[in-house]
Amino acid sequence: MPAKAAADQYYWFDDSPTVPCTEAHTTETVHVLRLTDPTIAQAKESAGFCWDKVRVYLGVEPSSWVPWAVVAFLPSRAQIADGAS
């Protein structure tokens, strides 16, 4: 997870650097959901869609004892200004 996100519950715009999977990392992108309007409100509204994607990726059941979570981020503000959604 981006360091800023760990310290700020209102962190929505991910401007952390991209790290290859072959290097140490704390977050993996499981699914990319394209939003018609990349706003915090639409991200919150759409985040529920990600639970099954992450659960299947991890190979766990909803009642699994293994701790897991879904964290959703929008592209960085600069990426959104360049057209990312």
C-alpha positions as CSV (number, residue, x, y, z in Angstrom):
1,M,0.0,0.0,0.0
2,P,1.3,3.5,-0.7
3,A,2.9,4.9,2.4
4,K,0.6,8.0,2.2
5,A,-2.4,5.7,2.3
6,A,-1.3,4.0,5.5
7,A,-1.2,7.4,7.2
8,D,-4.2,9.1,5.7
9,Q,-7.6,7.4,5.5
10,Y,-8.7,10.0,2.9
11,Y,-5.9,9.1,0.5
12,W,-7.6,8.3,-2.8
13,F,-5.2,9.4,-5.6
14,D,-2.4,6.9,-5.9
15,D,0.8,8.7,-7.0
16,S,3.1,6.0,-5.7
17,P,5.8,4.7,-8.1
18,T,5.2,1.6,-10.1
19,V,7.3,-1.3,-8.9
20,P,7.9,-4.5,-11.0
21,C,6.5,-7.7,-9.5
22,T,10.1,-9.0,-9.3
23,E,11.0,-6.4,-6.8
24,A,9.7,-6.1,-3.2
25,H,6.3,-4.4,-3.0
26,T,3.3,-4.1,-0.7
27,T,0.4,-3.8,-3.1
28,E,-0.7,-5.6,-6.2
29,T,-3.3,-4.5,-8.8
30,V,-5.8,-7.3,-9.1
31,H,-8.3,-5.5,-11.4
32,V,-8.7,-2.2,-13.1
33,L,-12.2,-0.7,-13.2
34,R,-12.7,2.1,-15.6
35,L,-14.9,4.8,-14.2
36,T,-17.0,7.2,-16.3
37,D,-16.0,10.0,-13.9
38,P,-12.8,9.4,-11.9
39,T,-14.0,11.0,-8.6
40,I,-13.9,9.8,-5.0
41,A,-17.7,9.5,-5.0
42,Q,-17.7,7.1,-8.0
43,A,-14.7,5.2,-6.6
44,K,-16.6,4.6,-3.3
45,E,-19.7,3.6,-5.2
46,S,-17.8,1.1,-7.4
47,A,-15.4,-0.4,-4.8
48,G,-17.8,-3.1,-3.8
49,F,-17.3,-4.7,-7.3
50,C,-13.7,-5.5,-6.3
51,W,-14.4,-7.9,-3.4
52,D,-15.0,-10.9,-5.6
53,K,-12.1,-10.1,-8.0
54,V,-9.7,-10.0,-5.0
55,R,-11.2,-13.0,-3.3
56,V,-10.9,-15.2,-6.5
57,Y,-7.3,-13.8,-7.1
58,L,-6.3,-14.8,-3.5
59,G,-8.2,-18.1,-3.7
60,V,-10.1,-17.6,-0.4
61,E,-13.7,-17.8,0.6
62,P,-15.6,-14.9,2.1
63,S,-15.5,-16.6,5.5
64,S,-11.8,-17.5,5.3
65,W,-9.7,-17.0,8.5
66,V,-6.8,-15.5,6.4
67,P,-6.8,-11.7,6.8
68,W,-7.3,-10.0,3.5
69,A,-8.8,-6.7,2.3
70,V,-9.7,-4.6,-0.7
71,V,-8.2,-1.2,-1.1
72,A,-9.3,1.0,-4.0
73,F,-7.3,3.9,-5.4
74,L,-7.9,6.4,-8.2
75,P,-5.1,7.2,-10.6
76,S,-3.0,10.2,-9.5
77,R,-4.4,13.6,-10.1
78,A,-1.8,14.1,-12.9
79,Q,-2.9,10.8,-14.6
80,I,-6.5,11.9,-14.4
81,A,-5.6,15.3,-15.9
82,D,-4.0,13.3,-18.8
83,G,-7.2,11.3,-19.3
84,A,-6.9,8.3,-17.0
85,S,-10.2,7.0,-15.6
